[in-house]
Amino acid sequence: LKGENVLSEGTQEYQRKRKKRVKRIKKIIVVVCIVCLILPLIMSIFLLVRMNQMEKKLNTLLSEEVSQQDSGSGDVVEAKEKPATGGAVQAGTGKKVYLTFDDGPSKETEKILDILKKRQVKATFFSIGRDDAFSKKMYQRIVKEGHTLGMHSYSHQYKEIYQSMDAFQADYERISNCLTAATGIKPLYYRFPGGSTEVTEKLQMTDLDAYFNAQGASYFDWNVIAANNTTDDVSVNKMVDSVMNGVALYDTSIVLMYDSVDRKMTAKSLDSILDYLLKNGYEILPIDENTIPIHHS
């Protein structure tokens, strides 16, 4: 009887231990199940966030590339440029750079003129039409300080300017008269809003060429474009890189930049851009009768 009691107590102790083990195993199973459920959820959220970030970055890069392609940053047909050999940025000795500024005048034009004066560099301003006193002062200062003042249409309204040859000529005469009245000098150089690829979708280039010839004028596109062409939310380094990588490709570069009020990064980065160009031997010039026109294909 005593032996049976001992056996019974042993059995009970075994069962208690067994129950504890079973409970521990259940807890472990529950924890493992919870982890297995939560971990994929956490990973899914993380991957979605990363994918969203990458998609935004990709869209930004694609928009910049498309914008540059639409702006004609690809082929040029009249400049006959020779690409630099090798993948690295080349020294600019013997290479010509024409810095051009579109969409002014504005307060940014004044800042740019101050920098160019300090650095003793001449450039080209393709301006739109304005009749206020400040704009007239900017037109006059551009000419007085030895820069080239060009036309970028009067209104900069694509739909109005390009709806017909008559509309284009009316706008051309208006901007020509505006700049002539302000400076006493008839402008001879024109840049189409959006570039020549924009206008050729609406008008015949043969008609435009004949009109320019009759005016004793010519038009200029570009083969390098600054990084703030679509948004001003770019760094100084990105602005410098976009210009220096572009000018390295050509013997003659016409660089498109902006002096409109919403493109403040142009003035903020201009000193750094000039530092690079001057230290590397590039010759910086204003557009004149000796400049070979660059036309987009």
SULMOPE-V371017 format. One record per pair of residues at least 24 apart in sequence whose C-alpha atoms are under 7 Angstrom apart, sorted by the first residue. I is the first residue (numbers start at 0). GAP is how many residues later the second one is. Records with the same first field share a line. If there is no record, write none. Layout:
BEGIN
I: GAP, GAP
END
This chain:
BEGIN
70: 123, 124
71: 224
72: 150, 151, 152
74: 221, 222
75: 218, 219, 220, 221
76: 217, 218, 219, 220
77: 215, 216, 217
78: 213, 214, 215
80: 169, 170, 171
81: 168, 169
82: 166, 167
83: 164, 165, 166
88: 156, 159
89: 158
90: 189, 190
91: 156, 188, 189, 190
92: 187, 188, 189
93: 188
94: 156, 157, 187, 188
95: 155, 156, 157, 186, 187, 188
96: 155, 156, 157, 185, 186, 187, 188
97: 25, 155, 156, 157, 186, 187, 188, 189
98: 24, 25, 155, 156, 157
99: 24, 25, 154, 155, 156, 157
100: 24, 25, 155, 156, 157, 158
101: 24, 25, 155, 156, 157
102: 24, 25, 155, 156, 157
103: 24, 155, 156
104: 30, 33, 154, 155
105: 153, 154, 155
106: 154
107: 151, 152, 153, 156, 159
108: 150
110: 156
111: 155
114: 156
120: 163
121: 24, 25, 163, 164
122: 24, 25, 162, 163
123: 24, 25, 26, 162, 163
124: 24, 25
125: 24, 25, 26, 65
126: 24, 25
127: 24, 25, 26, 27, 28, 47
128: 24, 25, 26, 46, 49
135: 46
138: 40, 43, 44
139: 42, 43
146: 139
147: 138, 139
148: 38
149: 37, 38, 39, 40
150: 24, 36, 38, 39, 40
151: 38, 39, 40, 41
155: 37
157: 35
161: 37, 40, 41
162: 39
163: 39
164: 38
187: 28, 29, 30
188: 28, 29, 30
189: 28, 29, 30
190: 28, 29, 30
194: 26
195: 25, 100
196: 99
219: 73, 74, 75
220: 73, 74, 75
221: 32, 33, 34, 72
222: 30, 31, 32
223: 29, 30, 31, 32
224: 30, 31, 32
225: 30, 31
231: 31, 32, 33
235: 33
238: 30
239: 29, 32, 33
END
